[in-house]
Amino acid sequence: MESALSRPEGGFRIEAVSADCAFGTWRNVLAVEWKLRTLAADVRTIRASLAALAREYPGGVFYLAFVCETAPPPDEEARRALAEMLREDAGHLRGGAVVFDGVGFRGAFVRGVATGLVLLARPAFPFEVCSIKDAGALFTRLSIARGLAFPREVFAAEMLALRSAFGTVPTSGVHARANEISTVPR
């Protein structure tokens, strides 16, 4: 993986990009784009970034995974690494979500894989397979419960900007419509 670019304070920062995945941070959210293979080595790199982000945000961090339509299910080693991350990083993870670019059978398949992984990991925090809008709502509820603010009104737009910087454009009409969400100027 190679490092890429960053934006000014309040914007996102890309941590790493490869053919298989890309990930970056925005405030206290670590977002991962699983493009092709899910590799255990990439999961370990992401865990190190989660730990660094948690040091920056001691109130807790969120994990958001986007799964591209072309991504196959993770192999056994990657599933174990992901489950370990969800289980063992619960000390600083406050919530997580998986967003999938797709509908129909493929969408149901990815939701099933993600749900199975969550059942295997049994994380000590809320984790949902949902839309980007619902992920923003989840992260907002969890932040408010801890007495913290979460900028829900710009969350979806920032995540789409981050994905665009990764070089990923959602192909599903369901997720492409997220571009229509209005944003509040900074």
N, C-alpha and C positions, 0 to 999 in steps of 0.2 A: 504494500500500500504506500502511496505517496501522499504527502501533505499538500494542501491546496491553499485556499485563500480565506480571508476573514473580513468581516464588516466592522464598522465602529461599534462602540458600546451600545448595548441594547439590541444589536443585530445578531446574526448568527455567525458561527465560526465553523468552518469545515475542518475536521480533524484528520480525515484520511479518505482516499478514494482508490478503489481498485475495480477490476472488471466484475468481481463478485459482489462487492458491497461498497457503500460509502456511509460515513457517519459524521455528524457534527453536533454542535450544541447551540442552543438558543436559551439564554437565561438559565433556568435550572432544568431544562429538558435536553436529554440526549436522544437524538433522532437517528435511526439507522434505516438505510435503504438496502434491503436484500434484493439484489438484482439477478444473480445467477445462483451459484452454489453458496450454501451456508457452511462456512468452514469453522471448525473449533478454534483454530488459531486466530481468526478474526474475532470470535466471541471473547477470547482472552484479551485481545487488544482493546475491545470495547469496554470490558470490565475495568481495565486500568484507567480508561478515560472517565468511566462512571465514578470511580474512586476519587479521581482528581476533581471532578465537578462537585462531588459531595463535600470536599474540603473547602471549595469556594462557596457552596450553599449549604451550610450546616443544618438548615431547616428541612432539608431533604430534596431529592431530585426525582424526576420522572423519566421513564423509558418509553419511547415511541418507536415502533417498528413499522415500516412500510414494506409490503411484500409485492414485488412486481409480478405481473401475470406470467412472465417467463421463468420465474424461480421454481425449481423443483423442491420437494420437501427436503428438510435437512436429513443427513445420514445419522446413524446411531451416535457417532462421536459428537457431532454438532448438537444433537438433541440433548445429550448428557451435559454438554458445556452450557447450553442455554438454560436447562433446568437448574443446574448448579448456580448460574448467575441469578436467576429469579429467586432461588431459595437462600443462597448465602449472602447476597447483597441487600437483603431486606432491611438491614440496619440503616441504610441511607435512601433506599428506594421507597417512595411514598405511593406510587401508582404506576401502572403500565398499560399500554394499549398496542394492539396490532391493527393496522389499517391495510386493507387489500384492494388492489386495483383490478377489479373484475366482478363479474356477475355470473349467475347461473351455476352450472355444475362445478366449474373451476373455483368460483367463489365459495361455494359450500365445502369443497374439498379443503381449501386453505383454512377456512374457519374451523373445520374439524381437526386439522393438524395442530393449529394454534391452541384450540381448546384442550386437546390431548396433552400438549406440552405443559399447559397450565395445571392440568390435573396431576401430571407427573411431578411437577415442581412444588405444587402447593405453596405458592408464595404467601408471605404474611402481610400482603398489601393487595388492594383491589387491582385486578388486571382484566381488561375487557378486549374482545375482538369487536371492533366498532368502526364507525365513520370518523373522519377527522373532527367533525363538529362535536360528536359525542365524546371523543378523547379530550377536547378542550373543556367540555362541561365536567367530565370526571376530574380532570386536574384542577379545575376551579373549585369544585366542591371539596376536594381533599385539602387544598390550600386554605380555604376559608375555615375549615374545621380545625386547622392548626394556627389560626389567627394570622395567616399570611395572604398577601395579595397575589393574584394570578391574572395577567392581562388577556383574558379570554377573547376580547374583541379584536385582537390582532393575531391571535395564535394561529388560526388556519392559514391566513395570508403569509405569515412568517414561515410556516412549515412548507407551504407551496414554493416560496422563494428559495428556501433551502434545497428542496428537491430539484428545482430548476438549476441551481448552482451545481448540484451533483451531476447534472446532465440527464436527469430523468424527467420525462414528461408523461404524466398518467395518461394511459390510452383509453381507459374506461370513461364513458360519458358520465357515469355516476360521480366519479371523483373529479373529472375535469370541470364539472359545474361548481366545485368549491372555489374556483377563481371568481365567481360572482359574489362572494361574500364581501360586504363592505368593510372597510378598515378605517380606523381612527388615526389621523395623522399624529406623528410623534412630535 
